[in-house]
Amino acid sequence: MKKFFLLGVLLLALPLGAKEYISIDGGHNLRGFGEERYSVSFAAEYAYNRTWEHMANVDVMAHMPVVKNVQLDARMQYQSANVFTGAVVLRPTIDLPVGQLFAETELLCKAVMRNRMSDYCAALSVGWRFDYVSVQIGGFARVMDSWDYDWHSTDKYQAEPFNLLYRLEVFCRPQTNNWNISVGLSNKDDWQMERMWQPMFLLGGRYDIDDHWRVHLDGQMKITGMFHLNATFYAAYLRAGFTYQF
């Protein structure tokens, strides 16, 4: 729980002392604002999966420009299924004549309290954003452990040293426009990282009311038995929320 407390302190501290930096893109959570500024996002979700059935989730995300062309994101989610998730992402970017090159280092921790277990992921990836397309590829490692394991047992935890990470997103309008709709295919989102053969189908929409306020509506579907390699339980969510940029 100490990790989640530190993330909460970081979320509260991000809006202080905001500075503005010019960039092609506003970051992973803020595509289209055009300027790098501090921001906070809130969202509510309805979700369903075959494991826990109906759920309600609450998301809080913060975005901070550390220095020019380096950003930090902090995210927290509470699921009514008694699951807590926290993540921190460090993202350096390079503005190119065509698009923007970026790298992401992400640490994600999920506390599945109803099953008394934890899921820790560490990822490293690179990507390239254009007006209408964003691509990202990398890898991540995962460690899962039980809160009730026997320390004298050799089976203390389960480790996955390498999983392929990928994300492809296509936009109907240039990302600097005040509204946009996107479709995507990925094995990661803001709250989970899946094995490469467990892709998620993403649908996103946003509208920038003015320079400070944005509303967004997102959906996701993860179907059963993708690629015929496993029987991943069907899951879906619908998320609505807003972002305030300082």
Contacts in CASP RR format, 6 or more apart in sequence:
PFRMAT RR
TARGET T0000
AUTHOR 0000-0000-0000
METHOD contacts of the structure
MODEL  1
MKKFFLLGVLLLALPLGAKEYISIDGGHNLRGFGEERYSVSFAAEYAYNR
TWEHMANVDVMAHMPVVKNVQLDARMQYQSANVFTGAVVLRPTIDLPVGQ
LFAETELLCKAVMRNRMSDYCAALSVGWRFDYVSVQIGGFARVMDSWDYD
WHSTDKYQAEPFNLLYRLEVFCRPQTNNWNISVGLSNKDDWQMERMWQPM
FLLGGRYDIDDHWRVHLDGQMKITGMFHLNATFYAAYLRAGFTYQF
1 111 0 8 1.000
3 86 0 8 1.000
3 109 0 8 1.000
4 76 0 8 1.000
4 84 0 8 1.000
4 86 0 8 1.000
4 109 0 8 1.000
4 111 0 8 1.000
7 74 0 8 1.000
7 76 0 8 1.000
7 86 0 8 1.000
7 88 0 8 1.000
8 74 0 8 1.000
8 76 0 8 1.000
10 62 0 8 1.000
10 74 0 8 1.000
10 88 0 8 1.000
11 40 0 8 1.000
11 60 0 8 1.000
11 62 0 8 1.000
11 74 0 8 1.000
11 76 0 8 1.000
14 38 0 8 1.000
14 40 0 8 1.000
14 62 0 8 1.000
14 63 0 8 1.000
14 64 0 8 1.000
14 74 0 8 1.000
15 38 0 8 1.000
15 40 0 8 1.000
15 62 0 8 1.000
15 246 0 8 1.000
17 38 0 8 1.000
18 37 0 8 1.000
18 38 0 8 1.000
18 246 0 8 1.000
19 37 0 8 1.000
19 38 0 8 1.000
19 65 0 8 1.000
20 35 0 8 1.000
20 36 0 8 1.000
20 37 0 8 1.000
21 35 0 8 1.000
21 36 0 8 1.000
21 37 0 8 1.000
21 65 0 8 1.000
21 68 0 8 1.000
21 69 0 8 1.000
22 34 0 8 1.000
22 35 0 8 1.000
22 36 0 8 1.000
23 34 0 8 1.000
23 35 0 8 1.000
23 36 0 8 1.000
23 69 0 8 1.000
23 93 0 8 1.000
23 95 0 8 1.000
23 100 0 8 1.000
24 34 0 8 1.000
24 95 0 8 1.000
24 99 0 8 1.000
24 100 0 8 1.000
24 129 0 8 1.000
24 176 0 8 1.000
25 31 0 8 1.000
25 32 0 8 1.000
25 34 0 8 1.000
25 93 0 8 1.000
25 100 0 8 1.000
25 129 0 8 1.000
25 175 0 8 1.000
26 32 0 8 1.000
26 33 0 8 1.000
26 34 0 8 1.000
26 35 0 8 1.000
26 36 0 8 1.000
27 36 0 8 1.000
27 63 0 8 1.000
27 71 0 8 1.000
27 91 0 8 1.000
27 93 0 8 1.000
27 102 0 8 1.000
28 73 0 8 1.000
28 89 0 8 1.000
28 91 0 8 1.000
28 104 0 8 1.000
29 39 0 8 1.000
29 41 0 8 1.000
29 61 0 8 1.000
29 63 0 8 1.000
29 73 0 8 1.000
29 190 0 8 1.000
29 243 0 8 1.000
30 39 0 8 1.000
30 63 0 8 1.000
30 214 0 8 1.000
30 243 0 8 1.000
30 245 0 8 1.000
31 129 0 8 1.000
31 134 0 8 1.000
31 175 0 8 1.000
31 180 0 8 1.000
31 206 0 8 1.000
32 175 0 8 1.000
32 176 0 8 1.000
32 177 0 8 1.000
32 180 0 8 1.000
32 208 0 8 1.000
33 39 0 8 1.000
33 208 0 8 1.000
33 211 0 8 1.000
33 214 0 8 1.000
33 245 0 8 1.000
34 176 0 8 1.000
36 65 0 8 1.000
36 68 0 8 1.000
36 71 0 8 1.000
37 65 0 8 1.000
37 245 0 8 1.000
37 246 0 8 1.000
38 62 0 8 1.000
38 63 0 8 1.000
38 64 0 8 1.000
38 65 0 8 1.000
38 245 0 8 1.000
38 246 0 8 1.000
39 62 0 8 1.000
39 63 0 8 1.000
39 243 0 8 1.000
39 244 0 8 1.000
39 245 0 8 1.000
39 246 0 8 1.000
40 60 0 8 1.000
40 61 0 8 1.000
40 62 0 8 1.000
40 63 0 8 1.000
40 243 0 8 1.000
40 244 0 8 1.000
41 59 0 8 1.000
41 60 0 8 1.000
41 61 0 8 1.000
41 62 0 8 1.000
41 63 0 8 1.000
41 241 0 8 1.000
41 242 0 8 1.000
41 243 0 8 1.000
41 244 0 8 1.000
42 58 0 8 1.000
42 59 0 8 1.000
42 60 0 8 1.000
42 241 0 8 1.000
42 242 0 8 1.000
43 58 0 8 1.000
43 59 0 8 1.000
43 61 0 8 1.000
43 216 0 8 1.000
43 218 0 8 1.000
43 239 0 8 1.000
43 240 0 8 1.000
43 241 0 8 1.000
43 242 0 8 1.000
44 56 0 8 1.000
44 57 0 8 1.000
44 58 0 8 1.000
44 59 0 8 1.000
44 239 0 8 1.000
44 240 0 8 1.000
44 241 0 8 1.000
45 55 0 8 1.000
45 56 0 8 1.000
45 57 0 8 1.000
45 58 0 8 1.000
45 59 0 8 1.000
45 237 0 8 1.000
45 238 0 8 1.000
45 239 0 8 1.000
45 240 0 8 1.000
46 54 0 8 1.000
46 55 0 8 1.000
46 56 0 8 1.000
46 57 0 8 1.000
46 237 0 8 1.000
46 238 0 8 1.000
47 54 0 8 1.000
47 55 0 8 1.000
47 56 0 8 1.000
47 57 0 8 1.000
47 79 0 8 1.000
47 235 0 8 1.000
47 236 0 8 1.000
47 237 0 8 1.000
47 238 0 8 1.000
48 54 0 8 1.000
48 55 0 8 1.000
48 235 0 8 1.000
48 236 0 8 1.000
48 237 0 8 1.000
49 55 0 8 1.000
49 222 0 8 1.000
49 233 0 8 1.000
49 234 0 8 1.000
49 235 0 8 1.000
49 236 0 8 1.000
50 224 0 8 1.000
50 233 0 8 1.000
50 234 0 8 1.000
50 235 0 8 1.000
51 233 0 8 1.000
52 79 0 8 1.000
52 81 0 8 1.000
52 114 0 8 1.000
55 79 0 8 1.000
55 80 0 8 1.000
55 81 0 8 1.000
56 79 0 8 1.000
56 80 0 8 1.000
57 77 0 8 1.000
57 78 0 8 1.000
57 79 0 8 1.000
57 80 0 8 1.000
57 237 0 8 1.000
57 239 0 8 1.000
58 77 0 8 1.000
58 78 0 8 1.000
59 75 0 8 1.000
59 76 0 8 1.000
59 77 0 8 1.000
59 190 0 8 1.000
59 191 0 8 1.000
59 239 0 8 1.000
60 75 0 8 1.000
60 76 0 8 1.000
60 77 0 8 1.000
61 73 0 8 1.000
61 74 0 8 1.000
61 75 0 8 1.000
61 76 0 8 1.000
61 190 0 8 1.000
62 73 0 8 1.000
62 74 0 8 1.000
62 75 0 8 1.000
63 71 0 8 1.000
63 72 0 8 1.000
63 73 0 8 1.000
64 71 0 8 1.000
64 72 0 8 1.000
64 73 0 8 1.000
64 74 0 8 1.000
65 71 0 8 1.000
65 72 0 8 1.000
66 72 0 8 1.000
66 90 0 8 1.000
69 92 0 8 1.000
69 93 0 8 1.000
69 94 0 8 1.000
69 95 0 8 1.000
70 90 0 8 1.000
70 91 0 8 1.000
70 92 0 8 1.000
70 93 0 8 1.000
71 90 0 8 1.000
71 91 0 8 1.000
71 93 0 8 1.000
72 88 0 8 1.000
72 89 0 8 1.000
72 90 0 8 1.000
72 91 0 8 1.000
73 87 0 8 1.000
73 88 0 8 1.000
73 89 0 8 1.000
73 91 0 8 1.000
74 86 0 8 1.000
74 87 0 8 1.000
74 88 0 8 1.000
74 89 0 8 1.000
75 85 0 8 1.000
75 86 0 8 1.000
75 87 0 8 1.000
75 88 0 8 1.000
75 89 0 8 1.000
75 190 0 8 1.000
75 191 0 8 1.000
76 84 0 8 1.000
76 85 0 8 1.000
76 86 0 8 1.000
77 84 0 8 1.000
77 85 0 8 1.000
77 86 0 8 1.000
77 190 0 8 1.000
77 191 0 8 1.000
78 84 0 8 1.000
79 85 0 8 1.000
81 114 0 8 1.000
82 112 0 8 1.000
82 113 0 8 1.000
82 114 0 8 1.000
83 110 0 8 1.000
83 111 0 8 1.000
83 112 0 8 1.000
83 113 0 8 1.000
83 114 0 8 1.000
84 110 0 8 1.000
84 111 0 8 1.000
84 113 0 8 1.000
85 108 0 8 1.000
85 109 0 8 1.000
85 110 0 8 1.000
85 111 0 8 1.000
85 191 0 8 1.000
85 192 0 8 1.000
86 108 0 8 1.000
86 109 0 8 1.000
86 110 0 8 1.000
87 106 0 8 1.000
87 107 0 8 1.000
87 108 0 8 1.000
87 109 0 8 1.000
87 190 0 8 1.000
87 191 0 8 1.000
88 106 0 8 1.000
88 107 0 8 1.000
89 104 0 8 1.000
89 105 0 8 1.000
89 106 0 8 1.000
90 104 0 8 1.000
90 105 0 8 1.000
90 106 0 8 1.000
91 102 0 8 1.000
91 103 0 8 1.000
91 104 0 8 1.000
91 105 0 8 1.000
92 102 0 8 1.000
92 103 0 8 1.000
93 100 0 8 1.000
93 101 0 8 1.000
93 102 0 8 1.000
94 100 0 8 1.000
94 101 0 8 1.000
94 102 0 8 1.000
98 130 0 8 1.000
99 128 0 8 1.000
99 129 0 8 1.000
99 130 0 8 1.000
99 131 0 8 1.000
100 128 0 8 1.000
100 129 0 8 1.000
101 126 0 8 1.000
101 127 0 8 1.000
101 128 0 8 1.000
102 126 0 8 1.000
102 127 0 8 1.000
102 128 0 8 1.000
102 129 0 8 1.000
103 124 0 8 1.000
103 125 0 8 1.000
103 126 0 8 1.000
103 127 0 8 1.000
104 123 0 8 1.000
104 124 0 8 1.000
104 125 0 8 1.000
104 126 0 8 1.000
104 127 0 8 1.000
104 136 0 8 1.000
105 123 0 8 1.000
105 124 0 8 1.000
106 121 0 8 1.000
106 122 0 8 1.000
106 123 0 8 1.000
106 124 0 8 1.000
106 125 0 8 1.000
106 140 0 8 1.000
107 120 0 8 1.000
107 121 0 8 1.000
107 122 0 8 1.000
108 119 0 8 1.000
108 120 0 8 1.000
108 121 0 8 1.000
108 122 0 8 1.000
108 123 0 8 1.000
108 191 0 8 1.000
108 192 0 8 1.000
108 193 0 8 1.000
109 118 0 8 1.000
109 119 0 8 1.000
109 120 0 8 1.000
109 121 0 8 1.000
110 118 0 8 1.000
110 119 0 8 1.000
110 120 0 8 1.000
110 121 0 8 1.000
110 191 0 8 1.000
110 192 0 8 1.000
111 118 0 8 1.000
112 118 0 8 1.000
112 119 0 8 1.000
116 146 0 8 1.000
116 147 0 8 1.000
116 148 0 8 1.000
117 144 0 8 1.000
117 145 0 8 1.000
117 146 0 8 1.000
117 147 0 8 1.000
118 144 0 8 1.000
118 145 0 8 1.000
118 147 0 8 1.000
119 142 0 8 1.000
119 143 0 8 1.000
119 144 0 8 1.000
120 142 0 8 1.000
120 143 0 8 1.000
120 144 0 8 1.000
121 140 0 8 1.000
121 141 0 8 1.000
121 142 0 8 1.000
121 193 0 8 1.000
122 140 0 8 1.000
122 141 0 8 1.000
123 138 0 8 1.000
123 139 0 8 1.000
123 140 0 8 1.000
123 141 0 8 1.000
123 165 0 8 1.000
123 188 0 8 1.000
123 193 0 8 1.000
124 138 0 8 1.000
124 139 0 8 1.000
124 140 0 8 1.000
125 136 0 8 1.000
125 137 0 8 1.000
125 138 0 8 1.000
125 139 0 8 1.000
125 140 0 8 1.000
125 165 0 8 1.000
126 136 0 8 1.000
126 137 0 8 1.000
126 138 0 8 1.000
127 134 0 8 1.000
127 135 0 8 1.000
127 136 0 8 1.000
127 137 0 8 1.000
128 134 0 8 1.000
128 135 0 8 1.000
129 175 0 8 1.000
131 171 0 8 1.000
131 174 0 8 1.000
131 175 0 8 1.000
131 176 0 8 1.000
132 170 0 8 1.000
132 171 0 8 1.000
132 172 0 8 1.000
132 173 0 8 1.000
132 174 0 8 1.000
132 175 0 8 1.000
133 168 0 8 1.000
133 169 0 8 1.000
133 170 0 8 1.000
133 171 0 8 1.000
134 167 0 8 1.000
134 168 0 8 1.000
134 169 0 8 1.000
134 171 0 8 1.000
134 175 0 8 1.000
135 167 0 8 1.000
135 168 0 8 1.000
135 169 0 8 1.000
136 165 0 8 1.000
136 166 0 8 1.000
136 167 0 8 1.000
136 168 0 8 1.000
136 186 0 8 1.000
137 164 0 8 1.000
137 165 0 8 1.000
137 166 0 8 1.000
137 167 0 8 1.000
138 164 0 8 1.000
138 165 0 8 1.000
138 166 0 8 1.000
139 162 0 8 1.000
139 163 0 8 1.000
139 164 0 8 1.000
139 165 0 8 1.000
140 162 0 8 1.000
140 163 0 8 1.000
140 165 0 8 1.000
140 188 0 8 1.000
140 193 0 8 1.000
141 159 0 8 1.000
141 160 0 8 1.000
141 161 0 8 1.000
141 162 0 8 1.000
141 163 0 8 1.000
142 159 0 8 1.000
142 160 0 8 1.000
142 163 0 8 1.000
142 193 0 8 1.000
143 157 0 8 1.000
143 158 0 8 1.000
143 159 0 8 1.000
143 160 0 8 1.000
144 157 0 8 1.000
144 158 0 8 1.000
144 159 0 8 1.000
145 156 0 8 1.000
145 157 0 8 1.000
145 158 0 8 1.000
146 157 0 8 1.000
149 155 0 8 1.000
149 156 0 8 1.000
149 157 0 8 1.000
160 195 0 8 1.000
163 187 0 8 1.000
163 193 0 8 1.000
163 195 0 8 1.000
163 196 0 8 1.000
164 187 0 8 1.000
164 196 0 8 1.000
165 187 0 8 1.000
165 188 0 8 1.000
165 193 0 8 1.000
165 196 0 8 1.000
166 186 0 8 1.000
166 187 0 8 1.000
166 196 0 8 1.000
167 184 0 8 1.000
167 185 0 8 1.000
167 186 0 8 1.000
167 187 0 8 1.000
167 188 0 8 1.000
168 184 0 8 1.000
168 185 0 8 1.000
168 186 0 8 1.000
169 182 0 8 1.000
169 183 0 8 1.000
169 184 0 8 1.000
169 186 0 8 1.000
169 202 0 8 1.000
170 182 0 8 1.000
170 183 0 8 1.000
170 184 0 8 1.000
171 180 0 8 1.000
171 181 0 8 1.000
171 182 0 8 1.000
172 180 0 8 1.000
172 181 0 8 1.000
172 182 0 8 1.000
173 179 0 8 1.000
173 180 0 8 1.000
173 181 0 8 1.000
178 207 0 8 1.000
178 208 0 8 1.000
179 205 0 8 1.000
179 206 0 8 1.000
179 207 0 8 1.000
179 208 0 8 1.000
180 205 0 8 1.000
180 206 0 8 1.000
181 203 0 8 1.000
181 204 0 8 1.000
181 205 0 8 1.000
182 202 0 8 1.000
182 203 0 8 1.000
182 204 0 8 1.000
182 205 0 8 1.000
183 201 0 8 1.000
183 202 0 8 1.000
183 203 0 8 1.000
183 204 0 8 1.000
184 201 0 8 1.000
184 202 0 8 1.000
184 203 0 8 1.000
185 199 0 8 1.000
185 200 0 8 1.000
185 201 0 8 1.000
185 202 0 8 1.000
186 199 0 8 1.000
186 200 0 8 1.000
186 202 0 8 1.000
187 193 0 8 1.000
187 194 0 8 1.000
187 195 0 8 1.000
187 196 0 8 1.000
187 198 0 8 1.000
187 199 0 8 1.000
187 200 0 8 1.000
188 194 0 8 1.000
188 200 0 8 1.000
189 200 0 8 1.000
189 202 0 8 1.000
189 220 0 8 1.000
194 200 0 8 1.000
194 222 0 8 1.000
194 232 0 8 1.000
197 226 0 8 1.000
197 227 0 8 1.000
197 229 0 8 1.000
197 230 0 8 1.000
198 222 0 8 1.000
198 226 0 8 1.000
198 230 0 8 1.000
198 232 0 8 1.000
199 222 0 8 1.000
199 226 0 8 1.000
200 220 0 8 1.000
200 221 0 8 1.000
200 222 0 8 1.000
201 220 0 8 1.000
201 221 0 8 1.000
201 222 0 8 1.000
201 223 0 8 1.000
202 218 0 8 1.000
202 219 0 8 1.000
202 220 0 8 1.000
203 218 0 8 1.000
203 219 0 8 1.000
203 220 0 8 1.000
204 216 0 8 1.000
204 217 0 8 1.000
204 218 0 8 1.000
204 219 0 8 1.000
205 216 0 8 1.000
205 217 0 8 1.000
205 218 0 8 1.000
206 214 0 8 1.000
206 215 0 8 1.000
206 216 0 8 1.000
206 217 0 8 1.000
207 214 0 8 1.000
207 215 0 8 1.000
207 216 0 8 1.000
208 214 0 8 1.000
209 215 0 8 1.000
211 245 0 8 1.000
212 244 0 8 1.000
212 245 0 8 1.000
212 246 0 8 1.000
213 242 0 8 1.000
213 243 0 8 1.000
213 244 0 8 1.000
213 245 0 8 1.000
214 242 0 8 1.000
214 243 0 8 1.000
214 244 0 8 1.000
214 245 0 8 1.000
215 240 0 8 1.000
215 241 0 8 1.000
215 242 0 8 1.000
215 243 0 8 1.000
216 239 0 8 1.000
216 240 0 8 1.000
216 241 0 8 1.000
216 242 0 8 1.000
216 243 0 8 1.000
217 238 0 8 1.000
217 239 0 8 1.000
217 240 0 8 1.000
217 241 0 8 1.000
218 238 0 8 1.000
218 239 0 8 1.000
218 240 0 8 1.000
219 236 0 8 1.000
219 237 0 8 1.000
219 238 0 8 1.000
219 239 0 8 1.000
220 235 0 8 1.000
220 236 0 8 1.000
220 237 0 8 1.000
221 235 0 8 1.000
221 236 0 8 1.000
222 232 0 8 1.000
222 234 0 8 1.000
222 235 0 8 1.000
222 236 0 8 1.000
223 232 0 8 1.000
223 234 0 8 1.000
224 231 0 8 1.000
224 232 0 8 1.000
224 233 0 8 1.000
224 234 0 8 1.000
225 231 0 8 1.000
225 232 0 8 1.000
226 232 0 8 1.000
END
